[in-house]
Amino acid sequence: MNRRQQRAFKLFMWILGLCLAGYIAGPPLYWHLNETLNSISSSCPPCPCDCSLQPLLSIPEGLSNNSILDCMRQDPEVSEEAGKSFTDLLSEEVKQKEAEAEEKQRLADTKLLEAKKIASQYQKEADKCNSGMDTCEVARERAEAALENQMKETALWELRARQRGWKDGSRKSRAHF
């Protein structure tokens, strides 16, 4: 970063800091100043108001709909029934969650059992393969040993044949045993 970019970055950070401080401290200061100015600039006294507590229009008791007020009152029978039904709903939900958990556990156990069976089959196949490889290795070693013995025996017979006059180029050996 060159010097000009550093200055621009510092200026940006200062502006960002001032904006953040104004955002945090601004609203409380505004309301405090607003209340102070309203209390100073208000020169007229508050208006006297003679308002009665009775409404201008009254509705007879039977026609009024006080369902909101009725809902606010707590009826012991209703609250007890609501409590029971709430308890019943909770116990039903708990039973449902238990049933779901049992089903998930059963599925998990089934999948685990299947995985164990498949792993066992693979292990059996691997054991068969290893056994076959061992058998092949033993057979190969025996064949090598037999070949080596055969080559030794061939070399011995060839040596005996040469001692009795056999030559590589001749068709038949005339030596008698």
C-alpha positions in Angstrom: 0.0 0.0 0.0 1.4 3.4 -0.9 1.2 6.5 1.3 -1.9 7.9 -0.6 -3.8 4.7 -0.1 -2.9 4.6 3.6 -4.3 8.2 4.1 -7.5 7.3 2.2 -7.9 4.2 4.4 -7.4 6.2 7.6 -9.9 8.9 6.5 -12.4 6.1 5.6 -11.9 4.5 9.1 -12.4 7.9 10.8 -15.6 8.6 8.9 -16.9 5.0 9.6 -16.1 5.5 13.3 -17.9 8.8 13.5 -21.0 7.3 11.7 -21.0 4.4 14.1 -20.8 6.7 17.1 -23.6 8.9 15.7 -25.7 5.8 15.1 -25.2 4.6 18.6 -25.4 7.9 20.5 -27.7 9.9 18.2 -31.2 8.6 19.1 -30.8 9.0 22.9 -29.3 12.5 22.4 -32.1 13.5 20.0 -34.9 12.4 22.4 -33.2 14.1 25.4 -32.8 17.4 23.4 -36.3 17.1 22.1 -37.8 16.8 25.6 -35.6 19.7 26.9 -36.7 22.0 24.0 -40.4 21.1 24.3 -40.4 21.9 28.1 -38.7 25.3 27.5 -40.7 26.4 24.4 -44.1 25.4 25.8 -45.4 28.7 27.2 -49.1 27.9 27.4 -50.5 26.1 30.4 -52.1 22.6 29.9 -55.8 22.7 29.0 -58.2 21.8 31.7 -60.3 18.9 30.6 -63.5 17.8 32.4 -64.1 14.4 30.9 -66.5 12.0 32.5 -65.7 8.3 32.8 -69.1 7.4 31.3 -69.1 6.8 27.5 -71.2 9.1 25.3 -73.0 6.1 23.8 -73.9 3.1 26.1 -74.8 -0.3 24.8 -77.3 -2.5 26.8 -75.7 -5.4 28.6 -77.3 -8.2 26.5 -76.3 -6.7 23.2 -72.7 -6.0 24.0 -70.0 -8.3 22.8 -67.5 -8.7 25.7 -65.8 -11.8 24.4 -62.4 -10.1 24.8 -63.2 -9.3 28.4 -64.6 -12.8 28.9 -61.3 -14.3 27.5 -59.3 -12.2 30.0 -61.2 -13.6 33.0 -59.9 -16.9 34.2 -62.7 -19.4 34.7 -61.4 -22.2 37.1 -63.3 -25.0 35.2 -62.1 -23.8 31.8 -58.5 -23.4 33.0 -58.6 -26.8 34.6 -60.0 -28.4 31.5 -57.4 -26.5 29.3 -54.7 -27.7 31.7 -55.9 -31.3 31.3 -56.2 -31.0 27.6 -52.7 -29.4 27.4 -51.3 -32.2 29.5 -53.1 -34.7 27.3 -51.6 -33.0 24.2 -48.1 -33.1 25.7 -48.4 -36.7 26.7 -49.7 -37.6 23.2 -46.8 -35.7 21.7 -44.3 -37.5 24.0 -45.8 -40.9 23.0 -45.6 -39.9 19.3 -41.9 -38.9 19.7 -41.2 -42.2 21.6 -42.9 -44.2 18.8 -40.8 -42.3 16.2 -37.6 -42.9 18.2 -38.4 -46.6 18.5 -39.1 -46.8 14.8 -35.8 -45.1 14.0 -34.0 -47.4 16.4 -35.6 -50.4 14.8 -34.5 -49.3 11.4 -31.0 -48.6 12.6 -30.8 -52.0 14.2 -32.0 -53.6 11.0 -29.4 -51.7 8.9 -26.7 -52.6 11.4 -27.6 -56.3 11.2 -27.6 -56.2 7.4 -24.2 -54.5 7.4 -22.8 -57.2 9.8 -24.2 -59.9 7.5 -22.6 -58.3 4.4 -19.3 -57.8 6.3 -19.4 -61.4 7.3 -19.9 -62.5 3.7 -17.1 -60.3 2.5 -14.8 -61.8 5.2 -15.7 -65.3 4.2 -14.9 -64.5 0.6 -11.6 -62.9 1.6 -10.8 -66.0 3.7 -11.6 -68.2 0.7 -9.4 -66.0 -1.5 -6.5 -66.1 1.0 -6.9 -69.8 1.3 -6.8 -70.2 -2.5 -3.8 -67.9 -2.7 -2.0 -70.0 0.0 -2.8 -73.2 -1.9 -1.5 -71.7 -5.2 1.6 -70.5 -3.5 2.3 -74.0 -2.0 1.6 -75.6 -5.4 4.0 -73.1 -7.1 6.7 -73.8 -4.6 6.2 -77.5 -5.1 6.4 -77.1 -8.9 9.5 -75.0 -8.6 11.1 -77.7 -6.4 10.0 -80.4 -8.8 11.4 -78.4 -11.8 14.7 -77.9 -9.9 14.9 -81.6 -9.2 14.0 -82.5 -12.8 16.7 -80.1 -14.1 19.3 -81.6 -11.7 18.3 -85.1 -12.8 18.5 -84.0 -16.5 21.9 -82.5 -15.9 23.1 -85.7 -14.2 21.8 -87.9 -17.1 23.3 -85.5 -19.6 26.6 -85.7 -17.8 26.5 -89.5 -17.8 25.6 -89.5 -21.4 28.5 -87.3 -22.3 30.8 -89.5 -20.3 29.7 -92.4 -22.4 30.3 -90.6 -25.6 27.2 -88.7 -26.4 27.6 -85.5 -28.3 25.1 -82.7 -28.8 25.1 -83.0 -32.6 24.8 -86.8 -32.8 21.5 -88.4 -33.5 21.8 -91.5 -31.4 24.2 -92.6 -28.7 25.9 -95.9 -29.5 26.9 -96.6 -25.9 25.5 -99.7 -24.3 24.6 -99.7 -20.7 
